[in-house]
Amino acid sequence: MTARPRPEQPQKPALDESFTPGAVPLRRVNRWLVEDLRQDLADLYVESCETEPGEDYRSHSREDFLNRLTGDVRRPGFAMVIAETDGLVGCAFGFPVRSDGFWWLGFDGELPRSIEQLTESDRVFAITNILVRPHPQEYDLARRLQERLLSDHQASLGTTLVDQADRPALAAFRAWGWQDIGEAWRPTGATMFRVLVLPLGERTVARLEGLAQHAWTRWPG
């Protein structure tokens, strides 16, 4: 589940307009270091996601984010990559998808067999959040963060959930090569998510070739 940038929201500190995404240092942090970064990550979330005006709503969103982060950190294999300049400017995190079916809970329809097989072989990694402080090149940095996170885990398939109403995020993932395989509900909320996957490596691309032929017909709008 990714957050969409909100350029009009106050930023602290603002990114240098001249920065180049490829030059921003990235580093991987473990779950213990994440604990030290919790408040900075919550600040980044509030700055980078679209919210309605009002402190009460933002406080609720911040608390909700921290609760989700706590749940993710506890999952086996949790990993995070952060981007830093003079402070935290971006992050991506997630965990390996286990064969217990948790990640695919609420998927509408039958999960493609090729994806079931990859899940059973522990070769799927779920990205649950990509956050980047608003900037004209924010999507370039977001792409770099997701690539680093997936490559560190040598995953054959990446997966993520995106609110189907978030058209800018869906367009960005599509431009990065992600495929839409359907929709899913989560029992904890009423949001409908698009389920996206990113095949990595020639063998996985070949296995999912049939899905790619129909992927774009499933995108809303």
C-alpha positions in Angstrom: 0.0 0.0 0.0 1.7 3.1 -1.2 1.2 6.8 -0.4 0.7 9.4 -3.1 2.8 12.6 -2.9 1.0 15.8 -2.0 3.1 18.7 -3.3 1.0 21.4 -1.6 1.5 20.0 1.9 4.2 21.7 4.2 7.6 20.1 3.9 10.4 19.8 6.4 13.1 20.1 5.4 12.4 20.8 1.7 14.4 18.9 -0.8 16.9 20.8 -2.8 15.2 21.4 -6.2 18.5 20.6 -8.0 19.0 17.2 -6.4 19.4 14.2 -8.7 17.5 11.0 -7.5 20.4 8.8 -8.7 22.8 10.7 -6.4 20.7 10.4 -3.2 22.4 7.8 -0.9 20.3 4.7 -0.1 20.9 2.4 2.8 19.2 -0.7 4.2 18.2 -0.6 7.8 17.2 -3.5 10.0 14.1 -3.7 12.3 16.0 -2.4 15.3 17.1 0.8 13.5 13.6 1.2 12.3 12.5 1.6 15.9 14.8 4.6 16.2 13.4 6.1 13.0 9.7 5.7 13.9 8.9 9.4 14.4 10.9 10.5 11.4 9.1 7.9 9.3 5.7 9.1 10.6 6.7 12.6 9.6 7.6 11.5 6.2 4.3 9.7 5.8 2.3 12.7 6.7 4.3 14.9 4.3 4.2 12.4 1.4 0.6 11.1 1.5 -2.6 12.9 0.5 -4.7 13.7 3.4 -7.6 16.0 4.1 -6.8 19.3 6.0 -7.0 19.3 9.7 -4.8 18.2 12.5 -7.2 15.6 13.9 -7.3 13.7 10.7 -3.5 13.9 10.2 -2.9 12.7 13.8 -5.2 9.7 13.1 -3.4 9.0 9.8 0.0 9.2 11.6 -1.2 6.8 14.3 -2.6 4.4 11.7 0.6 4.4 9.8 2.7 3.7 12.9 0.3 0.8 13.8 0.8 -0.7 10.3 4.5 -0.2 10.4 4.6 -2.1 13.8 2.7 -5.0 12.2 5.0 -5.0 9.2 8.2 -4.9 11.3 7.1 -8.0 13.1 6.8 -10.1 9.9 9.7 -12.5 9.1 12.1 -11.1 6.7 11.0 -7.5 7.1 13.3 -5.0 5.3 13.5 -1.3 4.7 15.6 0.9 2.4 15.9 4.6 3.2 17.1 7.6 1.2 18.9 10.4 3.0 20.3 13.8 2.1 20.4 16.2 5.1 17.6 14.1 6.6 15.2 11.3 5.7 13.7 12.0 2.2 12.3 8.6 1.3 11.9 4.9 2.2 10.5 1.7 0.9 9.7 -1.4 3.0 8.0 -4.7 3.0 8.5 -8.4 3.6 8.7 -11.8 1.8 5.3 -13.3 0.9 4.9 -16.6 2.7 3.0 -19.6 1.4 0.4 -19.3 4.2 -1.8 -17.2 1.9 -1.9 -14.1 4.1 -0.8 -11.6 1.5 -3.4 -12.8 -1.0 -6.2 -12.7 1.5 -9.2 -11.0 -0.1 -8.1 -11.5 -3.7 -11.1 -11.4 -5.9 -11.1 -14.5 -8.0 -8.6 -17.3 -8.6 -5.0 -16.4 -8.1 -3.0 -17.2 -11.3 -1.2 -20.6 -10.9 2.2 -19.1 -11.9 2.0 -16.7 -9.0 0.9 -19.4 -6.6 4.0 -21.4 -7.6 6.3 -18.5 -7.1 4.7 -17.9 -3.7 5.1 -21.5 -2.7 8.8 -21.3 -3.6 9.4 -18.2 -1.4 10.3 -16.0 -4.3 7.8 -13.2 -3.9 8.4 -10.0 -2.0 5.7 -7.6 -1.0 6.3 -3.8 -0.9 3.9 -2.4 1.6 4.9 1.3 1.4 7.0 3.6 -0.7 7.2 7.1 0.7 9.1 10.1 -0.8 9.0 13.7 0.2 7.3 15.8 -2.5 9.7 16.9 -5.2 9.5 17.3 -9.0 11.6 14.0 -9.4 9.9 12.1 -6.5 8.8 9.3 -8.7 12.4 8.7 -10.0 13.5 8.3 -6.4 10.5 6.1 -5.6 11.4 3.8 -8.5 15.0 3.6 -7.3 14.0 2.7 -3.8 11.7 -0.1 -4.9 14.4 -1.5 -7.2 16.9 -1.6 -4.4 14.5 -3.3 -2.0 13.6 -6.0 -4.5 17.2 -6.6 -5.7 18.5 -6.9 -2.1 16.1 -9.8 -1.7 16.8 -11.4 -5.1 13.0 -11.7 -5.5 11.6 -13.2 -8.7 8.4 -11.3 -8.3 7.5 -8.1 -6.5 3.9 -7.3 -5.4 2.1 -4.4 -3.9 -1.4 -3.1 -3.3 -2.6 0.3 -4.5 -5.8 2.1 -3.7 -7.7 1.8 -7.0 -8.8 5.5 -6.7 -5.1 6.6 -6.6 -4.7 7.1 -10.4 -1.3 8.9 -10.2 0.2 6.0 -8.2 -1.3 3.4 -10.6 0.1 5.3 -13.6 3.6 5.4 -12.0 3.6 1.7 -11.3 2.4 1.0 -14.8 5.3 3.1 -16.2 7.7 1.1 -14.1 6.5 -2.2 -15.6 4.1 -3.5 -12.9 1.1 -5.6 -14.0 -2.4 -5.4 -12.6 -3.7 -9.0 -11.9 -7.0 -8.0 -10.2 -8.4 -6.5 -7.1 -8.5 -7.3 -3.4 -10.3 -6.2 -0.2 -8.7 -6.1 3.2 -11.0 -7.2 6.1 -9.8 -4.2 8.2 -11.1 -1.5 5.8 -13.5 -0.7 3.0 -10.8 0.3 0.4 -10.6 -1.7 -2.8 -7.0 -2.3 -3.9 -5.5 -3.1 -7.2 -3.1 -6.1 -6.9 0.1 -5.4 -8.8 3.0 -7.6 -9.6 6.4 -7.0 -11.1 8.2 -10.0 -12.7 12.0 -9.9 -12.2 14.3 -11.9 -14.5 13.8 -13.4 -17.9 12.3 -16.7 -16.6 9.7 -15.0 -14.5 8.8 -12.6 -17.3 8.2 -15.6 -19.5 6.1 -17.4 -16.9 3.8 -14.3 -16.6 3.7 -13.5 -20.3 0.0 -14.6 -20.5 -0.9 -12.1 -17.7 0.9 -9.3 -19.5 -1.3 -9.6 -22.6 -4.3 -8.7 -20.6 -2.8 -6.5 -17.8 -3.7 -3.1 -19.1 -7.4 -3.9 -19.7 -7.7 -4.3 -15.9 -6.5 -0.8 -15.1 -9.4 1.6 -14.1 -10.0 4.6 -16.3 
